Amino acid sequence: MPEDQLRAGHIPADVYRQIPPGTDVHRVVIVQEAPRSYKGPIVLTLVIAGGAVTVLLVIAYVVQVIAAAAVAVISASGGISYTINRRHK
């Protein structure tokens, strides 16, 4: 951590070579990039997956309601009859 380096007066050798001559090494602080957070992409993936499952469930429910309504209409109208007329020779 930068504050630990400042207290200890420690600078890594590869960075020490890059410091211009005459620089007070006790005033040099090395700032490191924060580690990447994967929280956002994970939450986004879960939201997308949950949304896709929800959409599929809604579609399945709507199809079920339409099928039930069609069966009710067919039953109420007396059913469907289908006849085949064949001519005898």
C-alpha positions as CSV (number, residue, x, y, z in Angstrom):
1,M,0.0,0.0,0.0
2,P,1.3,3.5,-0.7
3,E,1.2,4.7,2.9
4,D,3.2,1.6,4.0
5,Q,5.8,2.3,1.3
6,L,6.0,6.0,2.4
7,R,6.5,5.0,6.1
8,A,9.1,2.4,5.2
9,G,10.9,4.4,2.6
10,H,10.7,1.4,0.3
11,I,10.6,1.7,-3.5
12,P,10.8,-1.4,-5.7
13,A,14.1,-1.6,-7.7
14,D,12.5,-1.4,-11.1
15,V,10.7,1.8,-10.1
16,Y,13.7,3.2,-8.3
17,R,15.6,3.2,-11.6
18,Q,12.9,5.4,-13.3
19,I,13.1,8.1,-10.7
20,P,14.9,11.2,-11.9
21,P,18.2,12.0,-10.1
22,G,17.9,14.5,-7.2
23,T,14.3,13.3,-6.3
24,D,13.7,12.8,-2.5
25,V,12.8,9.1,-2.4
26,H,11.0,9.6,0.9
27,R,8.4,11.8,-0.8
28,V,7.7,9.3,-3.7
29,V,4.5,7.4,-3.4
30,I,3.6,4.6,-5.8
31,V,-0.1,4.5,-6.6
32,Q,-1.4,1.1,-7.6
33,E,-4.5,0.5,-9.7
34,A,-7.4,-0.9,-7.6
35,P,-8.3,-4.5,-8.4
36,R,-11.1,-4.9,-10.9
37,S,-14.5,-5.5,-9.4
38,Y,-16.6,-8.2,-11.0
39,K,-19.7,-7.4,-9.1
40,G,-21.3,-5.3,-11.9
41,P,-20.9,-7.8,-14.7
42,I,-22.1,-10.7,-12.4
43,V,-25.2,-8.8,-11.4
44,L,-25.9,-7.8,-15.0
45,T,-25.7,-11.4,-16.1
46,L,-28.0,-12.6,-13.3
47,V,-30.6,-9.8,-14.2
48,I,-30.5,-10.8,-17.9
49,A,-30.9,-14.5,-17.1
50,G,-33.7,-13.8,-14.7
51,G,-35.4,-11.6,-17.3
52,A,-35.1,-14.2,-20.0
53,V,-36.7,-16.9,-17.6
54,T,-39.5,-14.4,-16.8
55,V,-40.2,-13.8,-20.4
56,L,-40.3,-17.5,-21.2
57,L,-42.7,-18.1,-18.3
58,V,-45.0,-15.3,-19.4
59,I,-45.1,-16.7,-22.9
60,A,-45.9,-20.2,-21.6
61,Y,-48.7,-18.8,-19.5
62,V,-50.2,-16.8,-22.3
63,V,-50.1,-19.9,-24.6
64,Q,-51.8,-22.0,-21.9
65,V,-54.5,-19.4,-21.5
66,I,-55.1,-19.1,-25.2
67,A,-55.3,-22.9,-25.5
68,A,-57.7,-23.2,-22.6
69,A,-59.9,-20.4,-24.1
70,A,-59.9,-22.3,-27.5
71,V,-61.0,-25.5,-25.8
72,A,-63.7,-23.7,-23.9
73,V,-65.0,-22.1,-27.1
74,I,-65.0,-25.4,-29.0
75,S,-66.7,-27.2,-26.2
76,A,-69.4,-24.5,-25.9
77,S,-70.1,-24.5,-29.6
78,G,-70.9,-28.2,-29.6
79,G,-67.6,-29.4,-30.7
80,I,-66.1,-29.8,-34.2
81,S,-67.3,-32.4,-36.6
82,Y,-65.5,-33.6,-39.6
83,T,-67.0,-35.8,-42.2
84,I,-65.4,-37.5,-45.1
85,N,-67.6,-38.0,-48.1
86,R,-66.5,-40.9,-50.2
87,R,-68.1,-41.8,-53.5
88,H,-68.8,-45.5,-54.0
89,K,-68.0,-46.9,-57.5
